[in-house]
Amino acid sequence: MIDAALSSSGAQVVLATSSDENYPPENIIDGRTETFWISTGMFPQEFIIRFSNLVKVSVVTIQCYNVQNLSIEKSVSTDAADFEKVIEKDFEHTEGQLQSEDFSFNGTRATHLRFVVKSGFDHFVSVHRVMVEGTIENHM
């Protein structure tokens, strides 16, 4: 198993609905929780991670702050298109500490994952890290 959502593994953030030069979306996949991507004050907010290859996903972990509702969708397209919802979850509010949630994907195959933050506990949310445990299936 590898973390397919690391920039060092070839993953890229190919879309983010907001960007601040001090907190760019690439921080989500740098492998560190000290860096993060921050949203603007409106919802929904989303970002899409593209993997270097087709990945058989076992577990997705997200570490974030102030996220109230999150939907995760997958695509097996070579482009970031044709997404289908895999999971949606309401988060517990954790004042002053990161929210960390694990989602079992049971071997779902994906070339892209889209994360849609539908609501937050505040005007702004931050995503510190996304980890995608899985195995590389083949080249795209």
C-alpha positions in Angstrom: 0.0 0.0 0.0 1.2 3.5 -0.8 -0.2 7.0 -0.2 -1.3 7.8 -3.7 -2.3 11.3 -2.7 1.3 12.6 -2.2 2.8 15.0 -4.6 6.0 12.9 -4.3 3.9 10.0 -5.7 2.9 12.0 -8.7 -0.5 13.3 -7.4 -1.7 16.7 -8.4 -4.5 19.1 -7.3 -6.0 19.8 -10.7 -8.8 22.1 -9.5 -9.6 24.1 -6.4 -12.5 26.5 -6.1 -10.5 29.0 -4.0 -6.8 29.8 -3.6 -4.7 32.0 -1.4 -1.1 32.3 -2.3 -0.1 31.8 1.3 -2.3 28.6 1.6 -2.3 27.0 -1.9 -4.2 23.8 -2.7 -0.9 21.9 -3.3 -0.5 22.0 0.5 -3.2 19.3 0.8 -0.8 16.7 -0.9 2.6 17.7 0.6 2.4 15.1 3.3 2.4 17.6 6.2 -0.4 18.7 8.6 1.3 22.0 9.4 0.5 23.3 5.9 -3.0 23.6 4.5 -5.4 24.9 1.9 -8.0 27.5 3.1 -11.3 28.2 1.5 -13.0 31.5 0.8 -16.2 32.3 2.8 -18.8 30.6 0.6 -20.0 27.0 0.1 -19.7 24.6 -1.6 -16.0 24.5 -2.0 -14.2 21.7 -3.8 -10.9 20.3 -4.9 -9.9 17.5 -7.2 -6.8 15.3 -6.8 -5.5 13.4 -9.8 -3.4 10.3 -9.3 -0.4 9.5 -11.5 -2.1 6.1 -12.3 -5.3 4.2 -11.7 -5.5 3.5 -8.0 -7.3 0.7 -6.2 -8.3 2.7 -3.1 -8.7 1.1 0.3 -8.9 4.0 2.7 -9.1 7.8 2.3 -8.2 9.9 5.4 -8.8 13.7 5.5 -7.5 16.0 8.1 -9.3 19.3 8.2 -10.8 22.1 10.3 -14.3 23.5 10.5 -15.8 21.1 7.9 -19.4 20.3 8.6 -20.5 18.2 5.5 -18.2 16.6 3.0 -18.9 14.5 -0.1 -16.2 12.4 -1.9 -16.7 11.5 -5.5 -14.5 9.3 -7.8 -13.8 9.2 -11.5 -11.9 6.6 -13.6 -11.8 9.0 -16.6 -8.4 10.3 -17.9 -9.9 13.7 -17.5 -11.5 15.1 -14.4 -15.0 14.2 -15.5 -17.8 11.7 -15.0 -17.7 11.7 -11.2 -19.9 9.5 -9.0 -20.5 9.9 -5.3 -18.8 7.4 -3.1 -19.5 8.8 0.4 -21.0 11.8 2.2 -20.6 12.5 5.9 -21.5 15.1 8.5 -18.5 15.9 10.7 -18.4 16.6 14.4 -17.2 20.0 15.4 -13.8 19.8 17.1 -13.1 23.2 18.6 -9.3 24.0 18.5 -8.2 20.7 17.0 -8.1 19.0 13.6 -10.9 16.8 12.4 -9.6 13.5 11.2 -11.9 11.1 9.3 -11.1 7.7 7.7 -13.4 6.5 4.9 -13.3 2.9 3.7 -13.3 2.6 -0.1 -13.1 -1.2 -0.3 -11.0 -1.4 -3.4 -12.8 1.3 -5.4 -10.8 2.3 -8.5 -10.1 5.9 -9.3 -8.0 8.2 -11.3 -9.4 11.3 -9.6 -11.1 12.1 -6.3 -13.3 15.1 -5.9 -13.8 16.5 -2.4 -16.9 18.8 -2.0 -17.2 20.7 1.2 -20.9 21.4 1.2 -20.9 23.3 4.5 -18.7 24.4 7.4 -18.9 25.3 11.0 -17.5 28.8 10.2 -17.1 30.9 7.1 -13.7 29.4 6.3 -12.5 25.8 6.3 -9.0 24.4 6.0 -7.8 21.1 4.6 -4.5 20.1 6.0 -3.9 16.7 4.4 -5.5 14.0 2.3 -4.1 10.4 2.4 -5.2 7.8 0.0 -4.1 4.3 0.9 -4.1 2.0 -2.1 -2.3 0.1 -4.8 -1.4 1.3 -8.3 -3.4 -0.6 -10.9 -1.9 0.4 -14.2 -0.8 3.4 -16.2 -3.5 5.9 -17.4 
